[in-house]
Amino acid sequence: MGAMELPIASLLLLFVTFEAVAAVSYCPPFWTHYELDHGIFCYRFFGKRATWSEAEVTCAGFSSCKGEEMAHIVSMTSAEEEMFITEYRQSISGMYGGGDPGMWIGFSDRGDEGQWGWLDKSPVNYTNWHRGEPSDSAHMENCARQIVPMMGIAVWVDSSCNEKHPYVCKMPAQ
């Protein structure tokens, strides 16, 4: 190799390495990434129980590295994403089936009774309500949580937003 070819080869290698690193999505420390067909997202489980509003305040305290998008209580836009989140949460919390308190998800009808929507404005193209849900007992159940009953299959129930449950935050990866 000539004297001029070596620096050019080094620069080319540096450029290719930089491009490969730039293409990798980034999640902050303690967050887990997962790729969906509409993007790559970061997730973080919080085992400390909180009301739905307290959970959203905690989530909103985190933002992407560029600061463009803040986190929200998790949205579940597909069965695939729900399965990932369920397995992720169970692996972190050690809770499987019976005795599992469930967790908040960012789905509610607080703004308009009976019109359920995601906090992060994701389209509502997937739901997983348990049979008979949402029940809205005494018009006091406006926030959704995911539970995993004894049979081990995750489903959603509506609950009072003032109950305290663990939760997962979600934000786009950078």
Phi, psi and omega in degrees: 000135180285169182298327181280330183290326182298310179297324179294317178297320179296317179295320178297316178297318179298317180296314179298318178297315180298316179298320180294318179292320181295332181281345181280131178283151185240135170241146178297164176305144179076004176253150180246137181260154176209136182261127175247172181293341180250015176147176177249134185233157177249140183229145176216128179273137174238114182278341178291124183291141181212159171292168180300316180293319177298320179298316180294323177297316178299311181300315183295345176285352178250143176219165178299163183303327179277353179074010184280326184231130177266162179281160176221166170303143190305138168257151179235106188262358179199163176298325178298313180295319179297319179297317177300311183297318179299312180294320178299310181299315181294324179291327179281315187274338183076009181264127179226114176067217186321131181093350179288121181286354185080186179208153176293145166238158186278044184242127180205167172237033182297324183282329184210104184311126178087350179254092184280138180210160180273142177301322183275010178068017174299147177294146180270084179244009177209132171222161182216049182295140171293155178306132179086001180250154356286137184265334179050050179308124178054027181054035183242002184246094186244003180233144184259149171222153177265134175236157176235093181296179182309324183287352173084009180255123183292140175216167180251146173226153173268146185218165172295133181294347181271353174295161179246127182216159170295171181200166175237135174262153182221140173209158178296143176285156177246000000 
